[in-house]
Amino acid sequence: MTLSFTQSINHEGEYTVKRIYNWLPTQVDGRVRLFAWLSFITELVIIVTGGAVRLTGSGLGCPTWPLCTPESLVPTPEMGIHGVIEFSNRMMSGVVGIIAVIMVLLVLRMRRERRELWVLSLVLLIGVVAQAIVGGITVLTGLHPFIVGFHYTASLIMCCVAAALIIRAYAVPGPRESAVPRWFMITAHVTTFFVALTIAMGVLTTASGPHSGDLNAARTGFNAELFEHLHAWPAYATFGLTLFLAIASINVRGTTVHRWTLYLLAVEVLQIAVGLIQANTGLPEALVATHMLLAALLASAMTAVVLSLKKPVATAVPLPEASPAAVALAPQLELVETAPFQSGRGPFLRVRGASLCPLHVGSSERVDEERGGPHGKPRADPLERQLRHPKHAAAASCPTRRNGPLPAWDGAVSPSSAAA
């Protein structure tokens, strides 16, 4: 009887694991994109909570690690608000870790087809563990300024990885080619260098100034005023280069390169404004925290710009069972990737000079009228519903069930033009 009971439990466990595995997506869907965004948002939040620890002097609110005190995992009443702030930051690391684990699981079944998503999600998970260890070393060394600076820099890198995960989750898989001229690409990479230099100088400036995280924490001993200038000069160079890129990208307006360059420019304007105000008002804590957050957004936006420098390689789109109307339209189609902030799920097929047409990827995502809608009525094609609205009258030339089957794309290639 005991053996039979054990076998029953094992069978139920295997069945549960199999059900969970089968539930995991085999291609990018809303769940993958949701947790990619959650990964990015939580990485930003932990930068803010880490900044709060330092700016409130709570860096040693929990004087030991991994416990809060030698006798307690959590802060005691005697430790006051500083213990609560430091422990809350440690708990936020747990939230980031849970989301990272879920992200890895969500891309598990597509790890061969979307290897970049698998690698990025693993980097995030490993980074969470590494950051926890670095955080412990930071506490055990009494908030050594260089280790604190490295801890913050590593958090910025994690934000960039999470931003890359979002971009790739919205991108079309397959080979890619340059989307911009060579001089534009070189300028973008030079801008990336100055962004990194600006952030590095900013970290050293912070390590030499106030807000050490604890009254007894050591500082670098460097001249903080000198480092303020060393931080400002590459920042202005970054702004000038980005402004040049924004103007140059007008020739490709509407593309992901143009949009991300404008986002990058907007972040830099805010960052420079906040930096100048805080430097002339005695470094108030709220502005310093904002400056730290904007630095993370700056690095993330620069990552997005670099990733948008390439586009899917132009190849043909197979048009199975295409009607004469769809075949005639095919040579005019081009593929358009969807940016994370752009409406619609994409990717899209666009008739040159017309509106965007959703591209239904694979047979599993096509509208199947046989499945039916509510009350047994046929399910309407979302694109046809869209075209009925006057706002989308210009998209009447999109391939729909009215003028032929929707073009199919199996995900193995990245089309930008189609041929019958």
C-alpha positions in Angstrom: 0.0 0.0 0.0 2.8 2.4 0.9 4.5 1.7 -2.5 1.3 2.3 -4.4 0.7 5.6 -2.5 4.3 6.7 -3.3 3.9 5.8 -7.0 0.6 7.8 -7.1 2.3 10.9 -5.7 5.2 10.6 -8.2 2.7 10.2 -11.1 0.8 13.3 -10.0 4.0 15.2 -9.6 5.2 14.3 -13.1 1.8 15.2 -14.5 1.9 18.6 -12.8 5.4 19.3 -14.1 4.4 18.2 -17.6 1.3 20.5 -17.5 3.4 23.5 -16.4 6.0 22.7 -19.1 3.3 22.5 -21.8 1.9 25.8 -20.5 5.2 27.6 -21.2 5.2 29.6 -24.5 7.0 28.3 -27.5 7.1 31.8 -29.1 7.1 35.3 -27.8 3.7 36.3 -26.4 2.2 38.7 -24.0 3.6 36.8 -21.0 7.2 37.0 -22.2 6.9 40.7 -22.9 5.1 41.4 -19.6 7.9 39.9 -17.6 10.6 41.5 -19.7 9.0 44.8 -18.7 8.7 43.7 -15.1 12.4 42.8 -15.1 13.3 46.3 -16.4 11.0 48.1 -13.9 12.2 46.2 -10.9 15.8 46.8 -11.9 15.0 50.5 -11.9 13.2 50.3 -8.6 16.1 48.6 -6.8 18.3 51.4 -8.0 15.9 53.9 -6.3 15.7 51.8 -3.1 19.5 51.4 -3.1 19.8 55.2 -3.5 17.4 55.7 -0.6 19.7 53.5 1.5 22.7 55.7 0.8 21.0 59.0 0.8 19.3 58.4 4.2 22.5 57.2 5.8 21.1 53.6 6.2 23.9 51.8 4.5 24.8 50.0 7.7 21.2 49.8 8.9 21.8 46.1 8.9 25.4 45.8 10.0 25.9 42.2 8.9 25.2 40.0 6.0 23.3 37.8 5.0 21.6 38.3 8.4 20.5 41.8 9.5 22.1 41.3 12.9 24.2 38.4 14.2 21.1 37.1 16.0 18.3 38.1 13.6 17.4 37.9 9.9 15.1 40.9 10.2 15.8 44.3 11.7 15.0 44.7 15.4 13.0 47.7 16.9 16.3 49.1 18.4 17.7 49.6 14.9 15.0 52.2 14.0 14.1 53.4 10.5 17.6 52.8 9.1 17.3 49.1 9.7 13.9 49.1 8.0 15.2 51.0 4.9 18.2 48.7 4.5 16.2 45.5 5.0 13.5 46.7 2.5 16.2 47.1 -0.1 17.4 43.5 0.6 13.8 42.3 0.2 13.5 44.1 -3.1 16.4 41.9 -4.3 14.2 38.9 -3.7 11.4 40.4 -5.8 13.9 41.0 -8.7 15.1 37.4 -8.3 11.7 35.9 -8.5 10.9 37.8 -11.6 14.2 36.7 -13.1 13.4 33.1 -12.4 10.0 33.4 -14.1 11.6 35.1 -17.1 14.0 32.2 -17.5 11.1 29.7 -17.3 9.1 31.6 -19.9 11.8 31.4 -22.5 12.8 27.9 -21.7 11.0 26.2 -24.6 12.2 28.7 -27.1 15.8 28.7 -26.0 17.0 27.3 -29.4 14.8 29.5 -31.6 15.3 32.7 -29.6 18.7 32.1 -28.1 19.2 35.8 -27.4 16.2 35.9 -25.1 17.5 32.8 -23.3 21.0 34.2 -22.8 19.7 37.6 -21.7 17.3 36.1 -19.2 20.1 33.9 -17.8 22.4 36.9 -17.4 19.6 38.7 -15.4 19.2 35.7 -13.1 22.9 35.3 -12.6 23.3 39.0 -12.1 20.7 39.1 -9.3 22.8 36.5 -7.4 26.0 38.3 -8.1 24.5 41.6 -7.0 23.4 40.1 -3.7 26.9 38.9 -3.0 28.4 42.3 -4.0 25.8 44.0 -1.7 27.0 41.7 1.2 30.6 42.6 0.5 29.7 46.3 0.5 28.2 45.9 4.0 31.1 43.8 5.3 33.7 46.3 4.1 31.9 49.2 5.8 30.6 50.8 2.6 34.0 51.1 0.8 33.3 53.9 -1.8 34.8 51.9 -4.7 32.7 48.8 -3.9 29.6 51.0 -3.5 30.3 52.5 -6.9 30.8 49.1 -8.5 27.5 48.0 -6.9 25.7 50.9 -8.5 27.4 50.4 -11.9 26.5 46.7 -11.9 22.9 47.7 -11.3 23.1 50.0 -14.4 24.4 47.2 -16.5 21.5 45.0 -15.3 19.1 47.7 -16.5 20.8 47.7 -19.9 20.4 43.9 -20.1 16.7 44.2 -19.1 16.3 46.9 -21.8 17.9 44.7 -24.4 15.5 41.9 -23.3 12.5 44.1 -24.0 13.9 45.3 -27.4 14.6 41.7 -28.5 11.2 40.5 -27.3 9.5 42.9 -29.7 12.0 42.3 -32.5 11.7 40.0 -35.5 13.9 36.9 -35.1 16.4 35.9 -37.8 19.4 37.5 -39.5 19.8 41.2 -39.5 21.6 43.9 -41.5 22.5 47.5 -41.0 19.5 49.9 -40.9 21.6 53.1 -41.0 24.7 54.3 -42.9 28.1 53.4 -41.6 28.9 56.9 -40.4 25.7 56.9 -38.4 26.5 53.6 -36.8 30.1 54.8 -35.9 28.7 58.0 -34.4 26.2 56.0 -32.3 29.0 53.8 -30.9 31.1 56.9 -30.1 28.1 58.3 -28.3 27.9 55.0 -26.3 31.5 55.5 -25.2 30.8 59.0 -23.9 27.7 57.8 -22.1 29.8 55.1 -20.4 32.5 57.7 -19.6 29.9 60.2 -18.2 28.5 57.5 -15.9 31.9 56.4 -14.7 32.9 60.0 -13.9 29.6 60.4 -12.1 30.2 57.4 -10.0 33.6 58.6 -9.0 32.2 62.1 -8.3 29.6 60.6 -6.0 32.2 58.5 -4.2 34.2 61.6 -3.5 31.3 63.7 -2.2 28.7 63.6 0.6 25.9 61.0 0.9 28.3 58.2 1.8 25.5 56.0 3.2 26.8 56.2 6.8 28.5 58.9 8.9 31.6 56.7 9.4 31.9 55.5 5.9 35.2 56.4 4.1 35.4 58.5 0.9 37.9 58.3 -1.9 39.8 61.5 -1.0 39.6 62.8 -4.5 38.8 66.4 -5.3 35.1 66.3 -5.7 34.9 69.7 -7.4 37.5 68.5 -10.0 35.5 65.4 -10.7 32.3 67.4 -11.1 34.0 69.0 -14.2 35.4 65.6 -15.4 31.8 64.4 -15.2 30.3 67.4 -16.9 32.6 67.5 -20.0 31.7 64.0 -21.4 28.1 64.7 -20.5 28.0 67.7 -22.8 29.9 65.7 -25.5 27.2 63.0 -25.2 24.5 65.6 -25.6 26.1 67.1 -28.7 26.5 63.7 -30.3 23.0 62.7 -29.5 21.6 65.9 -30.9 23.5 65.2 -34.1 22.1 61.7 -34.3 18.6 63.0 -33.7 18.9 65.5 -36.5 20.5 62.9 -38.8 17.8 60.3 -38.1 15.1 62.7 -39.5 15.9 61.0 -42.8 14.5 57.7 -41.3 11.7 59.2 -39.3 9.2 56.7 -38.1 11.8 54.0 -37.6 12.9 52.5 -34.3 16.3 54.2 -34.7 14.6 57.6 -34.9 12.3 57.0 -32.0 14.9 55.7 -29.6 17.3 58.5 -30.5 14.6 61.0 -29.6 14.0 59.2 -26.3 17.7 59.3 -25.6 17.9 63.0 -26.3 14.9 63.7 -24.0 16.5 61.7 -21.1 19.8 63.6 -21.6 18.0 67.0 -21.4 16.3 66.0 -18.1 19.6 64.6 -16.8 21.6 67.7 -17.6 18.9 69.9 -16.0 18.8 67.9 -12.8 22.6 67.7 -12.6 23.0 71.5 -12.9 20.2 72.2 -10.4 21.6 69.7 -7.8 25.1 71.0 -8.2 24.0 74.5 -7.5 21.6 73.7 -4.6 23.8 71.7 -2.3 23.0 68.2 -3.6 19.5 67.7 -2.1 18.7 64.0 -1.6 15.6 64.0 -3.9 17.5 65.4 -6.8 20.4 63.1 -6.3 18.0 60.1 -6.3 16.4 61.5 -9.5 19.9 61.9 -11.1 20.7 58.2 -10.3 17.4 57.0 -11.8 17.9 59.1 -15.0 21.4 57.7 -15.3 19.9 54.2 -15.5 17.3 55.4 -18.1 20.2 57.0 -20.0 22.2 53.8 -20.2 19.0 51.8 -21.1 18.0 54.3 -23.9 21.5 54.2 -25.3 21.3 50.3 -25.4 18.0 50.6 -27.3 19.6 53.0 -29.8 22.5 50.6 -30.5 20.2 47.6 -30.9 18.0 49.5 -33.3 20.9 50.1 -35.7 20.1 46.8 -37.4 17.0 45.6 -39.1 15.7 42.2 -40.4 17.4 41.0 -43.5 15.1 41.4 -46.5 13.8 38.0 -47.7 10.6 36.7 -49.3 7.4 36.0 -47.5 5.6 32.8 -48.5 2.0 33.4 -49.5 0.3 30.0 -49.3 -3.0 29.7 -51.1 -2.8 33.4 -52.0 -5.6 34.9 -54.1 -4.7 36.8 -57.3 -5.3 40.1 -55.3 -2.9 39.1 -52.5 -0.3 38.0 -55.0 -0.5 41.2 -56.9 -0.1 43.1 -53.6 2.9 41.1 -52.4 5.8 42.9 -54.1 4.7 46.1 -52.3 4.9 44.7 -48.8 7.6 45.5 -46.3 8.2 44.3 -42.8 8.1 46.8 -39.9 9.2 45.9 -36.4 7.3 47.1 -33.4 8.9 49.3 -30.8 8.0 48.6 -27.1 6.2 51.9 -26.8 4.4 51.6 -30.2 0.8 50.5 -30.2 0.1 47.1 -31.6 1.8 43.8 -31.1 3.5 43.5 -34.5 5.5 42.7 -36.4 3.6 44.5 -39.2 3.4 44.3 -42.9 3.1 47.7 -44.5 2.0 48.4 -48.0 4.5 51.0 -49.2 3.1 54.4 -48.6 0.1 53.1 -46.7 -0.9 52.2 -43.1 0.4 49.3 -41.0 -1.0 45.8 -41.5 -0.7 43.2 -38.7 1.4 40.2 -39.8 -0.1 37.0 -38.4 2.9 34.9 -37.5 2.4 31.2 -38.0 -0.8 29.3 -38.4 -1.5 29.1 -34.7 -1.9 32.9 -34.5 -4.2 33.3 -37.6 -7.8 34.1 -37.0 -9.7 30.9 -37.4 -13.3 31.5 -38.2 -14.2 27.8 -37.4 -13.4 28.4 -33.7 -16.2 30.9 -33.7 -16.9 33.8 -31.4 -19.5 34.3 -28.5 -22.8 32.5 -28.9 -21.5 30.4 -31.8 -21.1 33.4 -34.2 -18.1 33.5 -36.5 -15.2 35.4 -35.0 -14.5 38.5 -37.0 -11.0 39.2 -38.3 -9.5 41.9 -36.1 -7.9 43.5 -39.1 -11.3 43.7 -40.9 -12.8 45.3 -37.8 -10.0 47.8 -37.8 -10.5 48.6 -41.5 -14.2 49.3 -40.9 -13.3 52.3 -38.8 -12.9 55.6 -40.8 -9.7 56.3 -39.0 -8.1 53.3 -40.8 -9.5 53.9 -44.3 -6.1 54.4 -45.7 -5.3 50.8 -44.8 -7.9 49.4 -47.1 -5.1 48.0 -49.3 -3.9 45.7 -46.5 -4.2 42.0 -47.3 -7.3 40.7 -45.5 -9.9 38.0 -46.0 -11.7 40.4 -48.3 -8.9 40.4 -50.8 -7.1 37.2 -50.0 -5.6 35.3 -47.1 -3.3 37.1 -44.7 0.4 36.5 -45.6 1.9 33.9 -43.4 5.4 34.0 -41.9 7.0 31.0 -40.2 9.4 32.9 -38.1 12.5 31.4 -39.8 13.2 34.5 -41.9 12.7 38.2 -41.5 10.9 39.6 -44.5 11.0 43.2 -45.6 9.5 42.6 -49.1 7.4 39.8 -50.4 7.2 37.9 -53.6 4.6 35.4 -54.7 
